[in-house]
Amino acid sequence: MGRRGPKHHLKRTCAPKSWMLDKLSGSFAPRPSTGPHKLRECLPLMIFLRNRLKYALNYDECMKIVKQRLIKVDGKVRTDLKYPAGFMDVITIEKTNEHFRLLYDVKGRFVVHRVDPKEAIYKLCKVKKLVVGPKNVPFIVTHDGRTIRYPDPLVKVNDTIFLNINSGKIDDHIKFETGNLAMITGGHNLGRVGFVQHRERHPGSFEIVHVKDPRGNSFATRLTNVFIIGKGDKPMISMPKGRGVKYTVSEERDKRLARST
């Protein structure tokens, strides 16, 4: 007889590497609830509180924090311990007056990037679909599962919108164009930041985008992995440490040695 219903468990060794869980601290990992981000592209609130911020030591303490309605994700209180927060989400802890944005580093790991209150009121969302619904109402679907009706007619698929979290309205948008700044959200180059050089169209297959980072290194990735974050060379969000520039292993070693001497 086969499995009936959804899975409720996740072995620790099968958890995404971006969570940075060790092997020996238990057999299981928190399996994210269903939500706006995919299982392998999210960070459960429990991992965020216990492993990243160190505000809790165990499951029980995490539960006590979220059940007090202290944690907000994108302006909404979340009491689910396993709620899947994902790329570009803003997590707010009002009791400590702290705001964090989830981003990636160049090694593909989630970075809990601290932001100021002014930046915490907006986020960037990539447009995944542009659809005309019932009664000819146009709407877009974003990478974090939002449906926004009557968008600006200039907004197209793969563009990025500048979303006000408090109002839910689109304040601005960035076109997917050559020369704009982009962050890679999947694949081998996950977390790298660079300028879009050109786009190869392959009908019936994956479209390829060529990107050049600030150091002049070029790389290519699928179109679905490219997330525009700025017009020209100016990002519309504050960047984490390293600013998405990848170094080779030997270059990282030389930088460490230079710091130690």
Salt bridges, closest charged atoms under 4 A:
ASP22 OD1 - ARG12 NH2 3.42
ASP60 OD2 - LYS64 NZ 3.30
ASP74 OD2 - LYS123 NZ 2.81
ASP74 OD2 - ARG146 NH2 3.23
ASP89 OD2 - HIS37 NE2 3.17
ASP89 OD1 - LYS123 NZ 2.78
GLU94 OE2 - LYS72 NZ 2.98
GLU98 OE2 - ARG114 NH1 2.53
ASP105 OD2 - ARG109 NE 2.93
GLU119 OE2 - ARG101 NH2 3.28
ASP144 OD2 - LYS123 NZ 2.65
ASP144 OD2 - ARG146 NE 2.90
ASP159 OD2 - LYS175 NZ 2.98
ASP172 OD2 - LYS231 NZ 3.28
GLU200 OE1 - HIS202 NE2 3.03
GLU200 OE2 - HIS210 NE2 2.60
GLU207 OE1 - ARG199 NE 2.79
ASP213 OD2 - ARG192 NH2 3.20
GLU251 OE2 - ARG215 NH2 3.07
GLU252 OE2 - LYS107 NZ 3.30
ASP254 OD1 - ARG253 NH2 3.30
